[in-house]
Amino acid sequence: MANPEQAPTPTGASVSSCAATDCAHNDDRSCTATQVMISLEGDRPVCGSYTPETPAARP
């Protein structure tokens, strides 16, 4: 039986593709964030690392 006081050990994983084309971490559909946090809103996964891309300054 697992020890309830012992937290599970996190494992490494990678993001294979990103559809959020307006995210600052998206480089040609690849995530460049150093760490990604995923949570659930209802039954839908949500990227907690999403950062809207800053528009380029106008000249």
C-alpha positions as CSV (number, residue, x, y, z in Angstrom):
1,M,0.0,0.0,0.0
2,A,1.3,3.5,-0.9
3,N,2.3,5.9,1.9
4,P,-0.2,8.7,1.9
5,E,2.3,11.1,3.4
6,Q,4.7,10.6,0.5
7,A,4.1,12.8,-2.6
8,P,4.5,11.2,-6.0
9,T,7.7,11.9,-7.7
10,P,7.3,14.1,-10.8
11,T,8.5,12.6,-14.0
12,G,9.9,14.4,-17.0
13,A,7.8,14.9,-20.1
14,S,7.8,17.0,-23.2
15,V,5.3,18.9,-25.2
16,S,5.3,17.6,-28.7
17,S,3.2,20.3,-30.4
18,C,1.5,23.6,-29.5
19,A,-1.6,24.9,-31.2
20,A,-1.6,28.3,-29.3
21,T,0.0,30.3,-32.2
22,D,-0.4,33.5,-30.2
23,C,1.7,32.3,-27.2
24,A,5.1,33.8,-26.7
25,H,6.5,30.3,-26.1
26,N,5.4,29.0,-29.4
27,D,8.1,28.7,-32.0
28,D,6.8,27.1,-35.2
29,R,4.3,25.0,-33.2
30,S,7.0,23.9,-30.7
31,C,6.8,24.9,-27.1
32,T,10.0,26.7,-25.9
33,A,8.9,27.3,-22.3
34,T,11.3,25.9,-19.7
35,Q,8.5,24.6,-17.6
36,V,4.9,23.8,-18.5
37,M,2.0,23.7,-16.1
38,I,-1.2,21.9,-17.2
39,S,-4.4,22.1,-15.2
40,L,-8.1,21.2,-15.7
41,E,-11.0,23.6,-16.1
42,G,-13.9,21.2,-15.8
43,D,-12.9,18.4,-18.2
44,R,-10.7,20.6,-20.4
45,P,-6.9,20.8,-20.1
46,V,-5.6,24.3,-19.9
47,C,-1.9,25.5,-20.2
48,G,-1.0,27.5,-17.2
49,S,2.2,28.5,-18.9
50,Y,0.4,30.3,-21.8
51,T,1.8,33.8,-22.2
52,P,0.2,36.0,-24.9
53,E,2.7,37.2,-27.4
54,T,3.5,40.9,-27.1
55,P,2.7,42.7,-30.3
56,A,5.7,44.3,-32.0
57,A,6.1,48.0,-31.4
58,R,5.0,50.3,-34.2
59,P,7.7,52.3,-35.8
